[in-house]
């Protein structure tokens, strides 16, 4: 998770919340794929 340091916590939390509301499974897959 060291690569997420440059990502603002606000954006990260907002994105996580949005993904959880829209598509939890797909969201997790996208985040895992972005690594």
PyMOL Python script that loads the backbone (N, CA, C, O; Angstrom):
from pymol import cmd

cmd.read_pdbstr("""\
ATOM      1  N   UNK A   1       0.834  -1.201   0.000  1.00  0.00           N
ATOM      2  CA  UNK A   1       0.000   0.000   0.000  1.00  0.00           C
ATOM      3  C   UNK A   1       0.866   1.248   0.000  1.00  0.00           C
ATOM      4  O   UNK A   1       0.367   2.352   0.214  1.00  0.00           O
ATOM      5  N   UNK A   2       2.148   1.082  -0.236  1.00  0.00           N
ATOM      6  CA  UNK A   2       3.062   2.233  -0.238  1.00  0.00           C
ATOM      7  C   UNK A   2       2.829   3.098  -1.475  1.00  0.00           C
ATOM      8  O   UNK A   2       3.181   4.278  -1.487  1.00  0.00           O
ATOM      9  N   UNK A   3       2.237   2.511  -2.510  1.00  0.00           N
ATOM     10  CA  UNK A   3       2.005   3.262  -3.744  1.00  0.00           C
ATOM     11  C   UNK A   3       0.804   4.193  -3.618  1.00  0.00           C
ATOM     12  O   UNK A   3       0.586   5.040  -4.484  1.00  0.00           O
ATOM     13  N   UNK A   4       0.029   4.044  -2.557  1.00  0.00           N
ATOM     14  CA  UNK A   4      -1.177   4.861  -2.392  1.00  0.00           C
ATOM     15  C   UNK A   4      -0.870   6.136  -1.609  1.00  0.00           C
ATOM     16  O   UNK A   4      -1.773   6.924  -1.328  1.00  0.00           O
ATOM     17  N   UNK A   5       0.401   6.340  -1.257  1.00  0.00           N
ATOM     18  CA  UNK A   5       0.778   7.512  -0.462  1.00  0.00           C
ATOM     19  C   UNK A   5       0.469   8.804  -1.206  1.00  0.00           C
ATOM     20  O   UNK A   5       0.040   9.784  -0.596  1.00  0.00           O
ATOM     21  N   UNK A   6       0.686   8.813  -2.532  1.00  0.00           N
ATOM     22  CA  UNK A   6       0.481  10.039  -3.297  1.00  0.00           C
ATOM     23  C   UNK A   6      -1.000  10.312  -3.556  1.00  0.00           C
ATOM     24  O   UNK A   6      -1.352  11.359  -4.099  1.00  0.00           O
ATOM     25  N   UNK A   7      -1.859   9.383  -3.175  1.00  0.00           N
ATOM     26  CA  UNK A   7      -3.299   9.572  -3.392  1.00  0.00           C
ATOM     27  C   UNK A   7      -3.929  10.202  -2.150  1.00  0.00           C
ATOM     28  O   UNK A   7      -3.798   9.669  -1.048  1.00  0.00           O
ATOM     29  N   UNK A   8      -4.618  11.340  -2.327  1.00  0.00           N
ATOM     30  CA  UNK A   8      -5.269  12.022  -1.203  1.00  0.00           C
ATOM     31  C   UNK A   8      -6.239  11.095  -0.475  1.00  0.00           C
ATOM     32  O   UNK A   8      -6.961  10.321  -1.103  1.00  0.00           O
ATOM     33  N   UNK A   9      -6.249  11.181   0.847  1.00  0.00           N
ATOM     34  CA  UNK A   9      -7.145  10.304   1.615  1.00  0.00           C
ATOM     35  C   UNK A   9      -8.602  10.606   1.291  1.00  0.00           C
ATOM     36  O   UNK A   9      -9.430   9.697   1.241  1.00  0.00           O
ATOM     37  N   UNK A  10      -8.918  11.872   1.072  1.00  0.00           N
ATOM     38  CA  UNK A  10     -10.313  12.238   0.754  1.00  0.00           C
ATOM     39  C   UNK A  10     -10.749  11.540  -0.523  1.00  0.00           C
ATOM     40  O   UNK A  10     -11.815  10.926  -0.571  1.00  0.00           O
ATOM     41  N   UNK A  11      -9.920  11.636  -1.558  1.00  0.00           N
ATOM     42  CA  UNK A  11     -10.269  11.014  -2.835  1.00  0.00           C
ATOM     43  C   UNK A  11     -10.382   9.505  -2.671  1.00  0.00           C
ATOM     44  O   UNK A  11     -11.292   8.879  -3.215  1.00  0.00           O
ATOM     45  N   UNK A  12      -9.457   8.929  -1.924  1.00  0.00           N
ATOM     46  CA  UNK A  12      -9.472   7.476  -1.725  1.00  0.00           C
ATOM     47  C   UNK A  12     -10.754   7.044  -1.014  1.00  0.00           C
ATOM     48  O   UNK A  12     -11.417   6.096  -1.435  1.00  0.00           O
ATOM     49  N   UNK A  13     -11.094   7.746   0.062  1.00  0.00           N
ATOM     50  CA  UNK A  13     -12.303   7.390   0.816  1.00  0.00           C
ATOM     51  C   UNK A  13     -13.555   7.594  -0.026  1.00  0.00           C
ATOM     52  O   UNK A  13     -14.454   6.752  -0.024  1.00  0.00           O
ATOM     53  N   UNK A  14     -13.615   8.716  -0.749  1.00  0.00           N
ATOM     54  CA  UNK A  14     -14.790   8.989  -1.592  1.00  0.00           C
ATOM     55  C   UNK A  14     -14.931   7.917  -2.664  1.00  0.00           C
ATOM     56  O   UNK A  14     -16.030   7.437  -2.943  1.00  0.00           O
ATOM     57  N   UNK A  15     -13.801   7.550  -3.259  1.00  0.00           N
ATOM     58  CA  UNK A  15     -13.832   6.524  -4.310  1.00  0.00           C
ATOM     59  C   UNK A  15     -14.273   5.187  -3.736  1.00  0.00           C
ATOM     60  O   UNK A  15     -15.088   4.483  -4.331  1.00  0.00           O
ATOM     61  N   UNK A  16     -13.726   4.840  -2.571  1.00  0.00           N
ATOM     62  CA  UNK A  16     -14.098   3.563  -1.943  1.00  0.00           C
ATOM     63  C   UNK A  16     -15.586   3.538  -1.642  1.00  0.00           C
ATOM     64  O   UNK A  16     -16.262   2.545  -1.913  1.00  0.00           O
ATOM     65  N   UNK A  17     -16.100   4.631  -1.082  1.00  0.00           N
ATOM     66  CA  UNK A  17     -17.526   4.695  -0.750  1.00  0.00           C
ATOM     67  C   UNK A  17     -18.369   4.584  -2.013  1.00  0.00           C
ATOM     68  O   UNK A  17     -19.372   3.871  -2.036  1.00  0.00           O
ATOM     69  N   UNK A  18     -17.958   5.288  -3.062  1.00  0.00           N
ATOM     70  CA  UNK A  18     -18.699   5.257  -4.320  1.00  0.00           C
ATOM     71  C   UNK A  18     -18.707   3.851  -4.907  1.00  0.00           C
ATOM     72  O   UNK A  18     -19.744   3.357  -5.351  1.00  0.00           O
ATOM     73  N   UNK A  19     -17.539   3.213  -4.902  1.00  0.00           N
ATOM     74  CA  UNK A  19     -17.443   1.862  -5.456  1.00  0.00           C
ATOM     75  C   UNK A  19     -18.288   0.889  -4.636  1.00  0.00           C
ATOM     76  O   UNK A  19     -18.940   0.008  -5.196  1.00  0.00           O
ATOM     77  N   UNK A  20     -18.278   1.045  -3.328  1.00  0.00           N
ATOM     78  CA  UNK A  20     -19.055   0.146  -2.470  1.00  0.00           C
ATOM     79  C   UNK A  20     -20.547   0.303  -2.747  1.00  0.00           C
ATOM     80  O   UNK A  20     -21.303  -0.666  -2.678  1.00  0.00           O
ATOM     81  N   UNK A  21     -20.963   1.524  -3.059  1.00  0.00           N
ATOM     82  CA  UNK A  21     -22.387   1.766  -3.326  1.00  0.00           C
ATOM     83  C   UNK A  21     -22.759   1.283  -4.728  1.00  0.00           C
ATOM     84  O   UNK A  21     -23.791   0.638  -4.915  1.00  0.00           O
ATOM     85  N   UNK A  22     -21.918   1.597  -5.705  1.00  0.00           N
ATOM     86  CA  UNK A  22     -22.225   1.247  -7.098  1.00  0.00           C
ATOM     87  C   UNK A  22     -21.998  -0.243  -7.368  1.00  0.00           C
ATOM     88  O   UNK A  22     -22.934  -0.967  -7.707  1.00  0.00           O
ATOM     89  N   UNK A  23     -20.748  -0.694  -7.216  1.00  0.00           N
ATOM     90  CA  UNK A  23     -20.428  -2.099  -7.510  1.00  0.00           C
ATOM     91  C   UNK A  23     -19.260  -2.559  -6.654  1.00  0.00           C
ATOM     92  O   UNK A  23     -18.106  -2.432  -7.065  1.00  0.00           O
ATOM     93  N   UNK A  24     -19.540  -3.088  -5.474  1.00  0.00           N
ATOM     94  CA  UNK A  24     -18.492  -3.520  -4.531  1.00  0.00           C
ATOM     95  C   UNK A  24     -17.515  -4.496  -5.171  1.00  0.00           C
ATOM     96  O   UNK A  24     -16.305  -4.278  -5.114  1.00  0.00           O
ATOM     97  N   UNK A  25     -18.009  -5.554  -5.772  1.00  0.00           N
ATOM     98  CA  UNK A  25     -17.118  -6.577  -6.349  1.00  0.00           C
ATOM     99  C   UNK A  25     -16.292  -5.991  -7.484  1.00  0.00           C
ATOM    100  O   UNK A  25     -15.077  -6.184  -7.531  1.00  0.00           O
ATOM    101  N   UNK A  26     -16.936  -5.285  -8.391  1.00  0.00           N
ATOM    102  CA  UNK A  26     -16.205  -4.695  -9.524  1.00  0.00           C
ATOM    103  C   UNK A  26     -15.213  -3.656  -9.025  1.00  0.00           C
ATOM    104  O   UNK A  26     -14.096  -3.568  -9.534  1.00  0.00           O
ATOM    105  N   UNK A  27     -15.614  -2.872  -8.035  1.00  0.00           N
ATOM    106  CA  UNK A  27     -14.730  -1.838  -7.490  1.00  0.00           C
ATOM    107  C   UNK A  27     -13.458  -2.448  -6.925  1.00  0.00           C
ATOM    108  O   UNK A  27     -12.357  -1.969  -7.198  1.00  0.00           O
ATOM    109  N   UNK A  28     -13.608  -3.493  -6.146  1.00  0.00           N
ATOM    110  CA  UNK A  28     -12.433  -4.149  -5.560  1.00  0.00           C
ATOM    111  C   UNK A  28     -11.541  -4.685  -6.667  1.00  0.00           C
ATOM    112  O   UNK A  28     -10.317  -4.592  -6.578  1.00  0.00           O
ATOM    113  N   UNK A  29     -12.139  -5.242  -7.703  1.00  0.00           N
ATOM    114  CA  UNK A  29     -11.358  -5.785  -8.820  1.00  0.00           C
ATOM    115  C   UNK A  29     -10.588  -4.682  -9.525  1.00  0.00           C
ATOM    116  O   UNK A  29      -9.426  -4.866  -9.887  1.00  0.00           O
ATOM    117  N   UNK A  30     -11.235  -3.525  -9.724  1.00  0.00           N
ATOM    118  CA  UNK A  30     -10.560  -2.413 -10.399  1.00  0.00           C
ATOM    119  C   UNK A  30      -9.387  -1.918  -9.573  1.00  0.00           C
ATOM    120  O   UNK A  30      -8.297  -1.694 -10.100  1.00  0.00           O
ATOM    121  N   UNK A  31      -9.615  -1.746  -8.266  1.00  0.00           N
ATOM    122  CA  UNK A  31      -8.531  -1.251  -7.401  1.00  0.00           C
ATOM    123  C   UNK A  31      -7.377  -2.243  -7.384  1.00  0.00           C
ATOM    124  O   UNK A  31      -6.212  -1.847  -7.426  1.00  0.00           O
ATOM    125  N   UNK A  32      -7.702  -3.540  -7.321  1.00  0.00           N
ATOM    126  CA  UNK A  32      -6.649  -4.567  -7.285  1.00  0.00           C
ATOM    127  C   UNK A  32      -5.901  -4.569  -8.614  1.00  0.00           C
ATOM    128  O   UNK A  32      -4.693  -4.804  -8.650  1.00  0.00           O
ATOM    129  N   UNK A  33      -6.623  -4.307  -9.712  1.00  0.00           N
ATOM    130  CA  UNK A  33      -5.987  -4.307 -11.035  1.00  0.00           C
ATOM    131  C   UNK A  33      -5.120  -3.075 -11.237  1.00  0.00           C
ATOM    132  O   UNK A  33      -4.136  -3.131 -11.975  1.00  0.00           O
ATOM    133  N   UNK A  34      -5.469  -1.952 -10.590  1.00  0.00           N
ATOM    134  CA  UNK A  34      -4.690  -0.715 -10.756  1.00  0.00           C
ATOM    135  C   UNK A  34      -3.295  -0.869 -10.178  1.00  0.00           C
ATOM    136  O   UNK A  34      -2.365  -0.188 -10.610  1.00  0.00           O
ATOM    137  N   UNK A  35      -3.139  -1.765  -9.195  1.00  0.00           N
ATOM    138  CA  UNK A  35      -1.813  -1.976  -8.609  1.00  0.00           C
ATOM    139  C   UNK A  35      -0.896  -2.440  -9.714  1.00  0.00           C
ATOM    140  O   UNK A  35       0.286  -2.687  -9.472  1.00  0.00           O
TER     141      UNK A  35
END
""", "prot")
cmd.dss("prot")
cmd.show_as("cartoon", "prot")
cmd.util.cbc("prot")
cmd.orient("prot")
